[in-house]
Amino acid sequence: MRELVISELDLSGLIKKSETVMWGNACAEPLTLTEALVAQRKSLDNVNVFMASAFSNTFSPEHAEDLTFISTGGVGSAGVLTKIGACDVIPCHVSQVAGYIEMGKIPCDVVFVQVSPPNERGEYSLGATSDFIYTAVKKARLVIAEVNSQTPRTICAQPLTAEDIDFCIYSDRPMVEMQSATVTDIDRRISEFAQPFIPEKATLQVGIGGVPEALMAALCSRRGLGIHSGMIGDSVVDLVEAGAVTNEHKEIDPGIIITGALIGTKKLYDFADNNSLLRMEPASVTHDIRAVAQLSNFVSMNSALEVDLTGQVNAEGIGAKYFGSVGGQVDYVRAAGLSRGGCSLITLRSSAKGGAISKIVSRLSGPVTTPRSDVGVIVTEFGAADLRGLPLSRRMKAMISIAPPEHRERLEREAYELTKLSA
């Protein structure tokens, strides 16, 4: 491992023509290195950038003149690029990304990685992410590390050593932070309808957004909860401090929070630092359907852009506009469906544009992210539609009952037409 100061880092001499650069997901972005990439982009030759989700302001649309962006979705600041067509999207499950990297289906030539200072064994913690980055490090031709003294030294299943790193620079700067979403009255109403499906001693998978925040806040009085989730935010800290999350009833990894990404603020990073009750695992563990299904009362909580009357979920885009992602939704929905006592929740507001557009629709206007055969419970501010075991006719009635009241008559007519077409 060769140590450099940032002023000595000449990326044009390190990154070859048409190579792909990638780095840790979400809040694990090594800002000093990505800022150097932006600053030196004019000297690079047709370089590709792969990002999963991104929450920094490092990249702007004008950077697409020199860099080709590829992502797994339009989440966070990557959404700005996808919205204008400056970022191409690979529609895939989180559980597939590492395998695609390993097979070379997603090119991985140069990896930027943000790590903590080494421990007494010379191990560098991956800090805020562990999903696909270890696989990328092993696959890449070149690994450049940013050793950031403010990166939490999380317990990683796969830490790095000096042998994994070609060049490193040192920094001391705050990490990317993701503030908790503002919770609205509608979010709280959706949460109220979702809560009955979350039993005591449940193990939770949770995403980001107003509804998950409202749900997590409402669970502070529960006991014996566990966490096995591709990501966690500040709300998990609140549940631990309230005594709600103990992880004691998990059949796998009892007593330990399992996650692949920290997406939050310094509050979360401080909680995770040297915390033996939290372990960062790759997606092969966090999103392994067969393993997660062994957890009893596993509840997955995910969102949607729209859901059709039969239960098909679109979480990716509307028309040609792509601003969501496949993410880990299908992985967790299927795991929850196989879990003894488990349940998958898909939550969404029933309408958009002040009620003018219903998000419960007769036909999706975008792709099917989660098929109706996998879906469990759909929740809006008007109720919960438990679709498990329901035939199509009863599914349609259940879905119409949680649609905006002003759209129900039209949806009933459209449902009748769909029934005639399928007869």
Order of alpha helices (4+ residues) and beta strands (2+ residues): beta-beta-alpha-beta-beta-alpha-beta-alpha-beta-alpha-beta-beta-beta-alpha-beta-alpha-beta-alpha-beta-alpha-beta-alpha-alpha-beta-beta-beta-beta-beta-alpha-beta-beta-beta-beta-beta-beta-alpha-alpha
